[in-house]
Amino acid sequence: MLPTVQELRVPRAQRARAEAIFALTDAFCLTSLDAEYAVLCRRLVARLARKRPSPLERGQVRTWAGGVVYVVGRLNFLFDRAQNPHVTADELANGIGVAKSTMSAKAGQICSVLALGVFEPELSRAELIEDNPLAWLVAVNGLVVDARMLPAELQRAAHAQGLIPFVAADAA
C-alpha cells in the first residue's frame, strides 16, 4: 500500500498538488518500474511540499512528476543497464510525457532546493541501503561504529531516532 498525503505529512495547502503529482509518478512507477519506486517518489514529493515556500506551487504537474522520478532514479542507479528495474532517460521522459531536457532541468532544481547528495537513505531502495556502509554509521559515546554490530535494543533506539534505515537484528 502506498503512503497517503496524511502519512507523509503533506501540508493541507499542498495536498491537491501532491496528489496530482502522485497520480503521474504512481502510474509510471507501477507500470514501468515497481511499487518501491512509487513509494520513494511519494516521499520526495512530500519533502518538496513541506519546503517553505513550496516549489510545487509553480510549474506544470507533469514536469514535477518527471523531475521527481528522474531524481529518484538517478539516486538508485535506474539508468544503469545492470540494475533491475532499468529504464533509459528517454524512456522515462516518454513515459511521463515531458521533454528529456525539461525533466533533467527540473531534477536539477529539485536536487538544489533540497540539497540532495549522492546518498539519501530516505530515497534509496532497500537493496542499496543494505550494501551501503554509510547508512549504518552511528556515533556511540564519541566512537563511530557500524550499527549492525550493536545489540538489538541499541539498533531499535537508533532506528527510532532516524539514525539507521531499519533494525538489522530484526531483519536477520
PyMOL CGO cylinders between C-alpha atoms (Angstrom):
from pymol import cmd
from pymol.cgo import CYLINDER

trace = [
    CYLINDER, 0.00, 0.00, 0.00, 1.35, 3.41, -0.94, 0.3, 1, 1, 1, 1, 1, 1,
    CYLINDER, 1.35, 3.41, -0.94, 1.62, 6.04, 1.82, 0.3, 1, 1, 1, 1, 1, 1,
    CYLINDER, 1.62, 6.04, 1.82, -1.07, 8.73, 1.84, 0.3, 1, 1, 1, 1, 1, 1,
    CYLINDER, -1.07, 8.73, 1.84, -0.62, 12.51, 1.99, 0.3, 1, 1, 1, 1, 1, 1,
    CYLINDER, -0.62, 12.51, 1.99, -1.55, 12.38, 5.67, 0.3, 1, 1, 1, 1, 1, 1,
    CYLINDER, -1.55, 12.38, 5.67, 1.04, 9.69, 6.44, 0.3, 1, 1, 1, 1, 1, 1,
    CYLINDER, 1.04, 9.69, 6.44, 3.69, 11.68, 4.54, 0.3, 1, 1, 1, 1, 1, 1,
    CYLINDER, 3.69, 11.68, 4.54, 2.77, 14.87, 6.46, 0.3, 1, 1, 1, 1, 1, 1,
    CYLINDER, 2.77, 14.87, 6.46, 1.98, 16.88, 3.33, 0.3, 1, 1, 1, 1, 1, 1,
    CYLINDER, 1.98, 16.88, 3.33, 0.62, 20.31, 4.34, 0.3, 1, 1, 1, 1, 1, 1,
    CYLINDER, 0.62, 20.31, 4.34, -3.08, 20.76, 3.61, 0.3, 1, 1, 1, 1, 1, 1,
    CYLINDER, -3.08, 20.76, 3.61, -2.40, 23.62, 1.19, 0.3, 1, 1, 1, 1, 1, 1,
    CYLINDER, -2.40, 23.62, 1.19, -0.21, 21.33, -0.95, 0.3, 1, 1, 1, 1, 1, 1,
    CYLINDER, -0.21, 21.33, -0.95, -2.28, 18.13, -0.83, 0.3, 1, 1, 1, 1, 1, 1,
    CYLINDER, -2.28, 18.13, -0.83, -4.18, 18.60, -4.10, 0.3, 1, 1, 1, 1, 1, 1,
    CYLINDER, -4.18, 18.60, -4.10, -0.99, 19.41, -5.98, 0.3, 1, 1, 1, 1, 1, 1,
    CYLINDER, -0.99, 19.41, -5.98, 0.86, 16.48, -4.36, 0.3, 1, 1, 1, 1, 1, 1,
    CYLINDER, 0.86, 16.48, -4.36, -2.00, 14.09, -5.24, 0.3, 1, 1, 1, 1, 1, 1,
    CYLINDER, -2.00, 14.09, -5.24, -1.87, 15.23, -8.88, 0.3, 1, 1, 1, 1, 1, 1,
    CYLINDER, -1.87, 15.23, -8.88, 1.88, 14.53, -9.00, 0.3, 1, 1, 1, 1, 1, 1,
    CYLINDER, 1.88, 14.53, -9.00, 1.37, 11.20, -7.21, 0.3, 1, 1, 1, 1, 1, 1,
    CYLINDER, 1.37, 11.20, -7.21, -1.08, 10.15, -9.90, 0.3, 1, 1, 1, 1, 1, 1,
    CYLINDER, -1.08, 10.15, -9.90, 1.56, 10.60, -12.62, 0.3, 1, 1, 1, 1, 1, 1,
    CYLINDER, 1.56, 10.60, -12.62, 4.52, 9.15, -10.70, 0.3, 1, 1, 1, 1, 1, 1,
    CYLINDER, 4.52, 9.15, -10.70, 2.46, 6.19, -9.49, 0.3, 1, 1, 1, 1, 1, 1,
    CYLINDER, 2.46, 6.19, -9.49, 1.22, 5.44, -13.00, 0.3, 1, 1, 1, 1, 1, 1,
    CYLINDER, 1.22, 5.44, -13.00, 4.75, 5.39, -14.41, 0.3, 1, 1, 1, 1, 1, 1,
    CYLINDER, 4.75, 5.39, -14.41, 6.38, 3.58, -11.50, 0.3, 1, 1, 1, 1, 1, 1,
    CYLINDER, 6.38, 3.58, -11.50, 3.76, 0.86, -11.15, 0.3, 1, 1, 1, 1, 1, 1,
    CYLINDER, 3.76, 0.86, -11.15, 3.75, 0.08, -14.88, 0.3, 1, 1, 1, 1, 1, 1,
    CYLINDER, 3.75, 0.08, -14.88, 7.42, 0.55, -15.80, 0.3, 1, 1, 1, 1, 1, 1,
    CYLINDER, 7.42, 0.55, -15.80, 9.31, 0.12, -12.51, 0.3, 1, 1, 1, 1, 1, 1,
    CYLINDER, 9.31, 0.12, -12.51, 7.92, -1.21, -9.21, 0.3, 1, 1, 1, 1, 1, 1,
    CYLINDER, 7.92, -1.21, -9.21, 5.98, -0.21, -6.09, 0.3, 1, 1, 1, 1, 1, 1,
    CYLINDER, 5.98, -0.21, -6.09, 9.15, 0.66, -4.17, 0.3, 1, 1, 1, 1, 1, 1,
    CYLINDER, 9.15, 0.66, -4.17, 9.95, 3.39, -6.71, 0.3, 1, 1, 1, 1, 1, 1,
    CYLINDER, 9.95, 3.39, -6.71, 6.39, 4.72, -6.33, 0.3, 1, 1, 1, 1, 1, 1,
    CYLINDER, 6.39, 4.72, -6.33, 6.85, 4.98, -2.55, 0.3, 1, 1, 1, 1, 1, 1,
    CYLINDER, 6.85, 4.98, -2.55, 10.21, 6.74, -2.93, 0.3, 1, 1, 1, 1, 1, 1,
    CYLINDER, 10.21, 6.74, -2.93, 8.72, 9.23, -5.40, 0.3, 1, 1, 1, 1, 1, 1,
    CYLINDER, 8.72, 9.23, -5.40, 5.90, 9.97, -2.97, 0.3, 1, 1, 1, 1, 1, 1,
    CYLINDER, 5.90, 9.97, -2.97, 8.45, 10.63, -0.22, 0.3, 1, 1, 1, 1, 1, 1,
    CYLINDER, 8.45, 10.63, -0.22, 10.31, 13.08, -2.45, 0.3, 1, 1, 1, 1, 1, 1,
    CYLINDER, 10.31, 13.08, -2.45, 7.11, 14.91, -3.42, 0.3, 1, 1, 1, 1, 1, 1,
    CYLINDER, 7.11, 14.91, -3.42, 6.20, 15.17, 0.27, 0.3, 1, 1, 1, 1, 1, 1,
    CYLINDER, 6.20, 15.17, 0.27, 9.60, 16.71, 1.06, 0.3, 1, 1, 1, 1, 1, 1,
    CYLINDER, 9.60, 16.71, 1.06, 9.06, 19.27, -1.69, 0.3, 1, 1, 1, 1, 1, 1,
    CYLINDER, 9.06, 19.27, -1.69, 5.57, 20.02, -0.39, 0.3, 1, 1, 1, 1, 1, 1,
    CYLINDER, 5.57, 20.02, -0.39, 6.87, 20.62, 3.14, 0.3, 1, 1, 1, 1, 1, 1,
    CYLINDER, 6.87, 20.62, 3.14, 9.53, 23.07, 1.93, 0.3, 1, 1, 1, 1, 1, 1,
    CYLINDER, 9.53, 23.07, 1.93, 8.68, 26.71, 2.67, 0.3, 1, 1, 1, 1, 1, 1,
    CYLINDER, 8.68, 26.71, 2.67, 7.73, 28.18, 0.29, 0.3, 1, 1, 1, 1, 1, 1,
    CYLINDER, 7.73, 28.18, 0.29, 6.93, 25.02, -1.59, 0.3, 1, 1, 1, 1, 1, 1,
    CYLINDER, 6.93, 25.02, -1.59, 8.42, 24.93, -5.08, 0.3, 1, 1, 1, 1, 1, 1,
    CYLINDER, 8.42, 24.93, -5.08, 5.47, 22.75, -6.15, 0.3, 1, 1, 1, 1, 1, 1,
    CYLINDER, 5.47, 22.75, -6.15, 3.23, 25.81, -6.21, 0.3, 1, 1, 1, 1, 1, 1,
    CYLINDER, 3.23, 25.81, -6.21, 4.61, 26.84, -9.60, 0.3, 1, 1, 1, 1, 1, 1,
    CYLINDER, 4.61, 26.84, -9.60, 5.18, 24.85, -12.75, 0.3, 1, 1, 1, 1, 1, 1,
    CYLINDER, 5.18, 24.85, -12.75, 3.41, 22.04, -14.52, 0.3, 1, 1, 1, 1, 1, 1,
    CYLINDER, 3.41, 22.04, -14.52, 2.44, 18.91, -12.61, 0.3, 1, 1, 1, 1, 1, 1,
    CYLINDER, 2.44, 18.91, -12.61, 3.78, 16.68, -15.40, 0.3, 1, 1, 1, 1, 1, 1,
    CYLINDER, 3.78, 16.68, -15.40, 7.17, 18.42, -15.28, 0.3, 1, 1, 1, 1, 1, 1,
    CYLINDER, 7.17, 18.42, -15.28, 7.37, 17.95, -11.49, 0.3, 1, 1, 1, 1, 1, 1,
    CYLINDER, 7.37, 17.95, -11.49, 6.46, 14.28, -11.88, 0.3, 1, 1, 1, 1, 1, 1,
    CYLINDER, 6.46, 14.28, -11.88, 9.18, 13.75, -14.47, 0.3, 1, 1, 1, 1, 1, 1,
    CYLINDER, 9.18, 13.75, -14.47, 11.76, 15.54, -12.33, 0.3, 1, 1, 1, 1, 1, 1,
    CYLINDER, 11.76, 15.54, -12.33, 10.81, 13.53, -9.25, 0.3, 1, 1, 1, 1, 1, 1,
    CYLINDER, 10.81, 13.53, -9.25, 11.10, 10.15, -10.98, 0.3, 1, 1, 1, 1, 1, 1,
    CYLINDER, 11.10, 10.15, -10.98, 14.37, 11.25, -12.61, 0.3, 1, 1, 1, 1, 1, 1,
    CYLINDER, 14.37, 11.25, -12.61, 15.89, 12.24, -9.24, 0.3, 1, 1, 1, 1, 1, 1,
    CYLINDER, 15.89, 12.24, -9.24, 14.80, 9.03, -7.51, 0.3, 1, 1, 1, 1, 1, 1,
    CYLINDER, 14.80, 9.03, -7.51, 16.00, 7.02, -10.49, 0.3, 1, 1, 1, 1, 1, 1,
    CYLINDER, 16.00, 7.02, -10.49, 19.38, 8.72, -10.54, 0.3, 1, 1, 1, 1, 1, 1,
    CYLINDER, 19.38, 8.72, -10.54, 19.87, 8.19, -6.80, 0.3, 1, 1, 1, 1, 1, 1,
    CYLINDER, 19.87, 8.19, -6.80, 19.10, 4.49, -7.27, 0.3, 1, 1, 1, 1, 1, 1,
    CYLINDER, 19.10, 4.49, -7.27, 21.08, 3.90, -10.49, 0.3, 1, 1, 1, 1, 1, 1,
    CYLINDER, 21.08, 3.90, -10.49, 17.91, 3.35, -12.54, 0.3, 1, 1, 1, 1, 1, 1,
    CYLINDER, 17.91, 3.35, -12.54, 19.74, 4.32, -15.73, 0.3, 1, 1, 1, 1, 1, 1,
    CYLINDER, 19.74, 4.32, -15.73, 22.43, 1.62, -15.23, 0.3, 1, 1, 1, 1, 1, 1,
    CYLINDER, 22.43, 1.62, -15.23, 21.70, -1.34, -17.51, 0.3, 1, 1, 1, 1, 1, 1,
    CYLINDER, 21.70, -1.34, -17.51, 22.96, -3.75, -14.83, 0.3, 1, 1, 1, 1, 1, 1,
    CYLINDER, 22.96, -3.75, -14.83, 20.16, -2.69, -12.46, 0.3, 1, 1, 1, 1, 1, 1,
    CYLINDER, 20.16, -2.69, -12.46, 16.74, -4.24, -12.30, 0.3, 1, 1, 1, 1, 1, 1,
    CYLINDER, 16.74, -4.24, -12.30, 14.46, -2.43, -12.98, 0.3, 1, 1, 1, 1, 1, 1,
    CYLINDER, 14.46, -2.43, -12.98, 16.17, -0.32, -15.60, 0.3, 1, 1, 1, 1, 1, 1,
    CYLINDER, 16.17, -0.32, -15.60, 14.92, 2.37, -18.00, 0.3, 1, 1, 1, 1, 1, 1,
    CYLINDER, 14.92, 2.37, -18.00, 16.70, 4.99, -20.06, 0.3, 1, 1, 1, 1, 1, 1,
    CYLINDER, 16.70, 4.99, -20.06, 16.17, 8.71, -19.56, 0.3, 1, 1, 1, 1, 1, 1,
    CYLINDER, 16.17, 8.71, -19.56, 14.43, 8.80, -22.95, 0.3, 1, 1, 1, 1, 1, 1,
    CYLINDER, 14.43, 8.80, -22.95, 12.02, 6.04, -21.91, 0.3, 1, 1, 1, 1, 1, 1,
    CYLINDER, 12.02, 6.04, -21.91, 11.33, 7.89, -18.66, 0.3, 1, 1, 1, 1, 1, 1,
    CYLINDER, 11.33, 7.89, -18.66, 10.66, 11.18, -20.44, 0.3, 1, 1, 1, 1, 1, 1,
    CYLINDER, 10.66, 11.18, -20.44, 8.37, 9.50, -22.97, 0.3, 1, 1, 1, 1, 1, 1,
    CYLINDER, 8.37, 9.50, -22.97, 6.54, 7.57, -20.22, 0.3, 1, 1, 1, 1, 1, 1,
    CYLINDER, 6.54, 7.57, -20.22, 5.84, 10.71, -18.20, 0.3, 1, 1, 1, 1, 1, 1,
    CYLINDER, 5.84, 10.71, -18.20, 5.18, 12.83, -21.29, 0.3, 1, 1, 1, 1, 1, 1,
    CYLINDER, 5.18, 12.83, -21.29, 7.82, 15.55, -20.94, 0.3, 1, 1, 1, 1, 1, 1,
    CYLINDER, 7.82, 15.55, -20.94, 10.93, 16.56, -22.86, 0.3, 1, 1, 1, 1, 1, 1,
    CYLINDER, 10.93, 16.56, -22.86, 14.11, 14.97, -21.56, 0.3, 1, 1, 1, 1, 1, 1,
    CYLINDER, 14.11, 14.97, -21.56, 15.84, 18.33, -21.19, 0.3, 1, 1, 1, 1, 1, 1,
    CYLINDER, 15.84, 18.33, -21.19, 12.89, 19.77, -19.22, 0.3, 1, 1, 1, 1, 1, 1,
    CYLINDER, 12.89, 19.77, -19.22, 12.82, 16.71, -16.96, 0.3, 1, 1, 1, 1, 1, 1,
    CYLINDER, 12.82, 16.71, -16.96, 16.56, 16.93, -16.35, 0.3, 1, 1, 1, 1, 1, 1,
    CYLINDER, 16.56, 16.93, -16.35, 16.39, 20.65, -15.57, 0.3, 1, 1, 1, 1, 1, 1,
    CYLINDER, 16.39, 20.65, -15.57, 13.57, 20.06, -13.08, 0.3, 1, 1, 1, 1, 1, 1,
    CYLINDER, 13.57, 20.06, -13.08, 15.59, 17.27, -11.48, 0.3, 1, 1, 1, 1, 1, 1,
    CYLINDER, 15.59, 17.27, -11.48, 18.49, 19.68, -11.07, 0.3, 1, 1, 1, 1, 1, 1,
    CYLINDER, 18.49, 19.68, -11.07, 16.17, 22.21, -9.43, 0.3, 1, 1, 1, 1, 1, 1,
    CYLINDER, 16.17, 22.21, -9.43, 14.84, 19.54, -7.03, 0.3, 1, 1, 1, 1, 1, 1,
    CYLINDER, 14.84, 19.54, -7.03, 18.37, 18.49, -6.04, 0.3, 1, 1, 1, 1, 1, 1,
    CYLINDER, 18.37, 18.49, -6.04, 19.33, 22.11, -5.48, 0.3, 1, 1, 1, 1, 1, 1,
    CYLINDER, 19.33, 22.11, -5.48, 16.26, 23.06, -3.44, 0.3, 1, 1, 1, 1, 1, 1,
    CYLINDER, 16.26, 23.06, -3.44, 16.52, 20.00, -1.18, 0.3, 1, 1, 1, 1, 1, 1,
    CYLINDER, 16.52, 20.00, -1.18, 20.35, 19.84, -1.17, 0.3, 1, 1, 1, 1, 1, 1,
    CYLINDER, 20.35, 19.84, -1.17, 20.24, 16.19, -2.20, 0.3, 1, 1, 1, 1, 1, 1,
    CYLINDER, 20.24, 16.19, -2.20, 23.52, 14.34, -2.24, 0.3, 1, 1, 1, 1, 1, 1,
    CYLINDER, 23.52, 14.34, -2.24, 24.70, 11.08, -3.69, 0.3, 1, 1, 1, 1, 1, 1,
    CYLINDER, 24.70, 11.08, -3.69, 23.33, 9.00, -0.84, 0.3, 1, 1, 1, 1, 1, 1,
    CYLINDER, 23.33, 9.00, -0.84, 19.90, 9.80, 0.57, 0.3, 1, 1, 1, 1, 1, 1,
    CYLINDER, 19.90, 9.80, 0.57, 18.70, 6.98, 2.84, 0.3, 1, 1, 1, 1, 1, 1,
    CYLINDER, 18.70, 6.98, 2.84, 15.07, 8.15, 2.74, 0.3, 1, 1, 1, 1, 1, 1,
    CYLINDER, 15.07, 8.15, 2.74, 15.10, 7.98, -1.08, 0.3, 1, 1, 1, 1, 1, 1,
    CYLINDER, 15.10, 7.98, -1.08, 17.19, 4.82, -1.56, 0.3, 1, 1, 1, 1, 1, 1,
    CYLINDER, 17.19, 4.82, -1.56, 15.93, 1.36, -2.42, 0.3, 1, 1, 1, 1, 1, 1,
    CYLINDER, 15.93, 1.36, -2.42, 16.25, -1.23, 0.36, 0.3, 1, 1, 1, 1, 1, 1,
    CYLINDER, 16.25, -1.23, 0.36, 18.79, -3.33, -1.53, 0.3, 1, 1, 1, 1, 1, 1,
    CYLINDER, 18.79, -3.33, -1.53, 21.09, -0.32, -1.91, 0.3, 1, 1, 1, 1, 1, 1,
    CYLINDER, 21.09, -0.32, -1.91, 20.82, 0.66, 1.74, 0.3, 1, 1, 1, 1, 1, 1,
    CYLINDER, 20.82, 0.66, 1.74, 21.76, -2.82, 2.93, 0.3, 1, 1, 1, 1, 1, 1,
    CYLINDER, 21.76, -2.82, 2.93, 25.03, -2.65, 0.98, 0.3, 1, 1, 1, 1, 1, 1,
    CYLINDER, 25.03, -2.65, 0.98, 25.93, 0.95, 1.79, 0.3, 1, 1, 1, 1, 1, 1,
    CYLINDER, 25.93, 0.95, 1.79, 28.10, 1.18, 4.90, 0.3, 1, 1, 1, 1, 1, 1,
    CYLINDER, 28.10, 1.18, 4.90, 27.42, 4.93, 5.29, 0.3, 1, 1, 1, 1, 1, 1,
    CYLINDER, 27.42, 4.93, 5.29, 23.79, 4.19, 6.17, 0.3, 1, 1, 1, 1, 1, 1,
    CYLINDER, 23.79, 4.19, 6.17, 24.88, 2.25, 9.22, 0.3, 1, 1, 1, 1, 1, 1,
    CYLINDER, 24.88, 2.25, 9.22, 27.48, 4.53, 10.80, 0.3, 1, 1, 1, 1, 1, 1,
    CYLINDER, 27.48, 4.53, 10.80, 26.48, 5.98, 14.18, 0.3, 1, 1, 1, 1, 1, 1,
    CYLINDER, 26.48, 5.98, 14.18, 28.42, 7.61, 16.99, 0.3, 1, 1, 1, 1, 1, 1,
    CYLINDER, 28.42, 7.61, 16.99, 28.27, 5.85, 20.34, 0.3, 1, 1, 1, 1, 1, 1,
    CYLINDER, 28.27, 5.85, 20.34, 29.98, 7.78, 23.13, 0.3, 1, 1, 1, 1, 1, 1,
    CYLINDER, 29.98, 7.78, 23.13, 32.06, 9.62, 20.52, 0.3, 1, 1, 1, 1, 1, 1,
    CYLINDER, 32.06, 9.62, 20.52, 33.14, 6.44, 18.72, 0.3, 1, 1, 1, 1, 1, 1,
    CYLINDER, 33.14, 6.44, 18.72, 31.83, 5.84, 15.20, 0.3, 1, 1, 1, 1, 1, 1,
    CYLINDER, 31.83, 5.84, 15.20, 30.62, 2.25, 14.80, 0.3, 1, 1, 1, 1, 1, 1,
    CYLINDER, 30.62, 2.25, 14.80, 28.63, 0.13, 12.35, 0.3, 1, 1, 1, 1, 1, 1,
    CYLINDER, 28.63, 0.13, 12.35, 25.14, -0.02, 13.89, 0.3, 1, 1, 1, 1, 1, 1,
    CYLINDER, 25.14, -0.02, 13.89, 24.66, -3.57, 12.58, 0.3, 1, 1, 1, 1, 1, 1,
    CYLINDER, 24.66, -3.57, 12.58, 27.24, -4.68, 15.17, 0.3, 1, 1, 1, 1, 1, 1,
    CYLINDER, 27.24, -4.68, 15.17, 25.30, -3.14, 18.08, 0.3, 1, 1, 1, 1, 1, 1,
    CYLINDER, 25.30, -3.14, 18.08, 22.87, -5.07, 20.31, 0.3, 1, 1, 1, 1, 1, 1,
    CYLINDER, 22.87, -5.07, 20.31, 19.28, -5.16, 19.05, 0.3, 1, 1, 1, 1, 1, 1,
    CYLINDER, 19.28, -5.16, 19.05, 17.98, -2.73, 21.70, 0.3, 1, 1, 1, 1, 1, 1,
    CYLINDER, 17.98, -2.73, 21.70, 20.55, -0.10, 20.65, 0.3, 1, 1, 1, 1, 1, 1,
    CYLINDER, 20.55, -0.10, 20.65, 19.67, -0.68, 16.99, 0.3, 1, 1, 1, 1, 1, 1,
    CYLINDER, 19.67, -0.68, 16.99, 15.99, -0.11, 17.82, 0.3, 1, 1, 1, 1, 1, 1,
    CYLINDER, 15.99, -0.11, 17.82, 16.86, 3.12, 19.64, 0.3, 1, 1, 1, 1, 1, 1,
    CYLINDER, 16.86, 3.12, 19.64, 18.98, 4.31, 16.69, 0.3, 1, 1, 1, 1, 1, 1,
    CYLINDER, 18.98, 4.31, 16.69, 16.16, 3.46, 14.27, 0.3, 1, 1, 1, 1, 1, 1,
    CYLINDER, 16.16, 3.46, 14.27, 13.60, 5.30, 16.40, 0.3, 1, 1, 1, 1, 1, 1,
    CYLINDER, 13.60, 5.30, 16.40, 15.82, 8.41, 16.18, 0.3, 1, 1, 1, 1, 1, 1,
    CYLINDER, 15.82, 8.41, 16.18, 16.10, 8.03, 12.41, 0.3, 1, 1, 1, 1, 1, 1,
    CYLINDER, 16.10, 8.03, 12.41, 19.83, 7.30, 12.50, 0.3, 1, 1, 1, 1, 1, 1,
    CYLINDER, 19.83, 7.30, 12.50, 19.65, 3.95, 10.67, 0.3, 1, 1, 1, 1, 1, 1,
    CYLINDER, 19.65, 3.95, 10.67, 17.24, 2.79, 7.95, 0.3, 1, 1, 1, 1, 1, 1,
    CYLINDER, 17.24, 2.79, 7.95, 15.95, -0.32, 9.76, 0.3, 1, 1, 1, 1, 1, 1,
    CYLINDER, 15.95, -0.32, 9.76, 16.80, -2.68, 12.62, 0.3, 1, 1, 1, 1, 1, 1,
    CYLINDER, 16.80, -2.68, 12.62, 19.24, -5.17, 11.11, 0.3, 1, 1, 1, 1, 1, 1,
    CYLINDER, 19.24, -5.17, 11.11, 18.88, -7.53, 14.10, 0.3, 1, 1, 1, 1, 1, 1,
    CYLINDER, 18.88, -7.53, 14.10, 15.14, -7.88, 13.40, 0.3, 1, 1, 1, 1, 1, 1,
    CYLINDER, 15.14, -7.88, 13.40, 15.68, -8.36, 9.65, 0.3, 1, 1, 1, 1, 1, 1,
    CYLINDER, 15.68, -8.36, 9.65, 18.07, -11.26, 10.31, 0.3, 1, 1, 1, 1, 1, 1,
]
cmd.load_cgo(trace, "trace")
